[in-house]
Amino acid sequence: MVPYQTLLAMGYTVDTVCPGKKAGGKCKTAVHDFEGAQTYSEKPGHAFTLNKNFKAVVVEDYAGLYIPGGRAPEYLGLDPAVIALVKAFSDAGKPICAVCHGTLLLAAADIIKGKKCTAYGACQPLVVAGEAIWQDCGVTGSVVDGNLVTGQAWPCHPALMRDFTQLMGKTMTNTNKKILILAGDYAEDYETMVPFQALQACGYTVDAVCPDKKAGETIFTAIHDFEGDQTYTEKRGHNFALTKDWSATRAADYDALVIPGGRAPEYLSTNPAVISLVQEFAAKPIASVCHGQLLLVPSGILKGKTVTAYPACKPPCLQAGATWDEGCPIDGCVVDGQLVTAPAWPAHPQWLAKFMEVLGATPSS
C-alpha cells in the first residue's frame, strides 16, 4: 500500500493487477514483521482492491513496473504470463522496482544477470543463481543498477520510492521541511506507516512520537478494514518504531503535524500534554485522518473549520464548533486553511497531495 498511495500522492496514475483477477477484485495481503524470531512473522493484512484486468495491461501505457514482496512472488514466478510481462517491461527499458521477495520475479524473468541488486536475505541464493551481483545495502537502503531498483524489505520504502520516481522522471520539490507524526498504541497501521514513509520518500524529514516512549521503542498498530460489516474490522498490524523521545519533542522544531487515526486518538485525547502539543501546532499545517480528529476536538482547533473524519467522529467534531463536509467521499479530503482532514486511509493519496500542497511542495518532471 505504501508504494501505491505514495505514487498516487505524487501525481502518478497507478494500475494494480493480479493474474486471474479483474478490476474490483481483491488480493489478501500479509503483515510481515520482525519480532525477534530468526525470520519474519506473518499476520493477515488488509484486503487490497485491484483496479485493472491483468490481461488488459499494455506495457507501452506505463512509465514503470513495481513488484511488491511477500509470498506472492513465489508462485507468480511460475506463471508464464507474469514472466512475459516482466520481460516486456525490461526489454522496453522501463524502470522496474522490486522489494523483498519481489526480486525473485526478476530472477525468474532472467533480467538480473550481471546486475547489482538486493532482496530479502533468504532470497540471496536464488538471486545469486540468477547471476546477479548481490548487494547488502541494509534494510532501509536500496540498490540502483540501470533501470532496476531493488530493496530488502518494507523499511526501505522511502529510499526505494525516491530512486524509482527519479528514474521515472517525476519527483517532489520544496520538501525541505520537518514533520511530526503523533501516534499511540493501536493507531491504524496504514494511517501511520503510509504518511511516515510517503512523506520521507518525497523528501521530508519525519519524526514519529508517542507519549512516554523513547526513540527505538515501538507502538502496536491496528489494521482497520471494510469487509461488509456496519463498521470496520480490526486485526493486529505492524510494530511501528518511533524515531524521537517524547520528552524531547518540541513543536518549535517542526513545520507541520500529522495525526493518524485508529484507536490511539481516543485515549491520547485525555492526555493534557498531548493536547498542549497539538495546540502549539495551531498556526502550522496539520493533516489529520479518521479518528485523528478526536485530538483536534479538545485542542480547540476545529472551531469554525470545515472538516471531515471517520463518520462516527462527526458528533464530537460538531460539538467542537466544526462544520461537517457532507459531500466528502471516503477517498477524498477537506482543506480549510492549513488544516487537511480525511475520513480514512483510502483518502491517503488526495490527503497527502493536498497536505504537501499546503506545505508548498510542487511536482517536478
Secondary structure, 3 states (H helix, E strand, C coil): CHHHHHHHHCCCCCCCCCCCCCCCCEEEEEEEECCCCCCCEEEEEEEEECCCCHHHCCHHHCCCEEECCCCHHHHHCCCHHHHHHHHHHHHCCCCEEEEHHHHHHHHHCCCCCCCEECCCHHHHHHHHHCCCEECCCCCCCEEEECCEEEECCHHHHHHHHHHHHHHHCCEEECCCCEEEEECCCCEEHHHHHHHHHHHHHCCCEEEEECCCCCCCCEEEEEEEECCCCCCCEEEEEEEEECCCCHHHCCHHHCCEEEECCECHHHHHCCCHHHHHHHHHCCCCCEEEEHHHHHHCCCCCCCCCCEECCCHHHHHHHHHCCCEECCCCCCCCCEEECCEEEECCHHHHHHHHHHHHHHCCCEEEC
